[in-house]
Amino acid sequence: MIWAQLAKEYTTNYPLKLDTEPIIKNADQVFRIVTEICKKFTVLVEDNGLCEFFYNDSGELRHERFAHLLFYGIADIYCEANNLDLSRESNAGRGSVDFKISKGYNAKVTVEVKYSSNPRLCHGYITQLPIYSKSERSTYSIYLIIQTKESTKAIESVFRLHNEESFKGNRVPEIMLVNGQKRPSASKA
């Protein structure tokens, strides 16, 4: 349950102030809010030390599920503040997407979170997330990649796939990159 404690601590210490309309009416507005939540998660990881918790006391990377739970804890607090429904591991028939955020039936955004060290990083982007999004009938989707190793080869492959599909005119998931690598303190940098 460390993820729940961390989520509460970080959202309390680093609140997210969203300039939202009083009534969320469509998927564009939900997407904008979910994007802001992902950006806040990025800041918490990269600038406010949350990346330390992706690793255990021995310095080994925790299971990807820990990052999912940590994102869930943080997103849940911000979704509650904006009266958005957050579903974790929602399954509309073709497998469980990590997160579905919605307002009503028609305004849905799916989010898939993966470590860059995941050997199925490209598959998750080009195959897995589009299938989940179609099953969930989401208008938008976000592929949140947490960089956990120095090599950017897999990340570059995902961006290359994104560019190729965009060039063809296909609708593609938004990619957001979070640097989740351990970093030295400012005095040692």
Buried (B, 14 or more C-beta within 10 A) or exposed (E): EEBEEBBBEBBEEBEBEEEBEEEBEEBEBBBBBBBBBBEBBBEBBBEEEBBEBBBEEEEEBBEBEBBBBBBBBBBBBBBEBBEBBBBBEBEBEEEBBBBBBBBEEEBBBBBBBBBBBBEEBBEBBBEBBBEBBBBBEBBBBBBBBBBBBEEEEBBEBBBEBBEEBEEEEEEBBBBBBBBBBEEEEEEEE
